[in-house]
Amino acid sequence: MTVRRLRKSLFNHFDPPCVAYSVEDVVVWLNLVPDIGRLAWRIREKLDVQLSPGIVEIITLPIVTFVPRHPELPRVPQGKDVGYASTTWPAGTARA
């Protein structure tokens, strides 16, 4: 999952017209935020604009880790038909 695909799906097209996500999905998304900060930093660097404290804060955010309520219980890895992936169109599928 890329930030671009997530943004496009949720905010531009919202297709299919439903959304579901798991805690594991949210962890992946939150861990993409520093990448966005690094992109903003590189853009500012090319424009010769000073780095803002907000971008520094975004870049230095800690890595998010999912900690289950009962870590001793086995967890099945999230499949392609679970969470956010269950609400997106399969690649190459025609949309109505």
N, C-alpha and C positions, 0 to 999 in steps of 0.2 A: 504494500500500500504506500502510495506516495502522497505527499501533502497536496499536490496538484490534483490528483484523481479524487481525493476526499473532498476538497473544496468544490471541484466541478460537480460532483455528485450531490453534495448537500446543499450548496448555495446557488449554483447556476441552473441545474436541470431538475434536481430533486426527483430523480427517476431511479427505480420505481417510487411511487408516491408513498413510501413508508420508510421507517428507519428503525433499526434495532442495533444495539451494540453491547458488547460484553465488557467487563472490567479489563480483560486482556486487550481488547481493541483500544480502550482509552489509554492504557499504559503505552502502547505503541505510538499513538497520536501525540501524547504528551512528550515522549522522547524525541519527537521530530521538531519540537519548538526550538531547541538550540540551533538546529540546522537553518531554520528561518532567520534567526539572529545572525548567524555567520554569513548568510546571503546578504542581509541588509548591511553588514559590516563591509563586505567586499564592494557592494554598490557604492557606499559612502566613500570608500577608499578610492575608487575609480573617479568619483566626482570631486575628490579632494575636499570632502566635507568632514568635519570633526565627528568622532564617534560619540553618541549620546549615552548617558548613564543607563537609560532604559534598555538600549541594545546590549550593553555590557551585562546587565542583569539577566537578559534573556539568554545570552550566550553561556553564562555561567550557571544556569539552572542545573540542579542535580538530576541524575538519572533516576527515573521512577521505576520502582519494582513492585510487582503485585505480590502481596502477602495474603494467602488465603486464611480465612478464619480458623480452619482446622488443617494446619499444614501436614499433619500426620496421615491424613486421608489421601489416597492416590487420586491424582487429577488426570483426566483424559485430555490429551492435547486438543486444542480447538481446531475443528475441521473447517472445510470451505463452506459448509452449509450451516454455520453457527455464527451468531453475532452479526456484525455489519456486513460481512461477506454474504450472508443469507438474504440480504435485501438489495443487492446490486445485480444488474443484468450480467449474465455470463458474456465473456468476450465473444464478439462476432454475432451476438443475437440481435435480430431485427427488433426494433421497438415500434409499438403501435402508435 
